[in-house]
Amino acid sequence: MSDIHVAPLTWGTGKQTFEMFLEPTCPFSNKAFNKLDSFLAEAGEDQVTVTIHLQSQPWHMYSSVIVRCILAAASLPEGREAARKVLQAVADHREEFEFEDHCRGANMDTTPQQIIQRIEDYSGVRLAKAFDNPALQKAIKRHAKYGRQNGIHVSPTFMVNGLTTTLGSGDSISTWVQALSA
């Protein structure tokens, strides 16, 4: 397979930037991700550009497989919206992609292929073929490198206009909006 285009996970068109570094199976990242629409509505889609960067973390055992699924979806014709469906499917069924205490449980016998199939079933996005494209690795490395360059080590982490903040997933949407004008 050849090079592919992976759509940026970006919503809104404003000059202000709000970047979210998320691990797809992290409950706190899911909480933040589920605020995306409300945040865009309150801040104004014409006032802010929100970008999601995927922050794979090794203690979430299938993190790298799921990150690759999301970026594979972003390489499909539906681009970021397909990726968003995958993100939402994982968020909605988070427990089915995790391990108890990050080391045991029902997923001990689950294969990466079964994870891909589970994501396809929940999201309705057929991504197995795109997942298999070696060129996808460039996008995965780009997400990891950008996080490292900005000192991001945990999820969720937020950057406002290029600066890392102390915002958290538990903060109100109005607190996030206020951070744009700080």
Order of alpha helices (4+ residues) and beta strands (2+ residues): beta-beta-alpha-alpha-beta-alpha-alpha-alpha-alpha-alpha-beta-beta-alpha
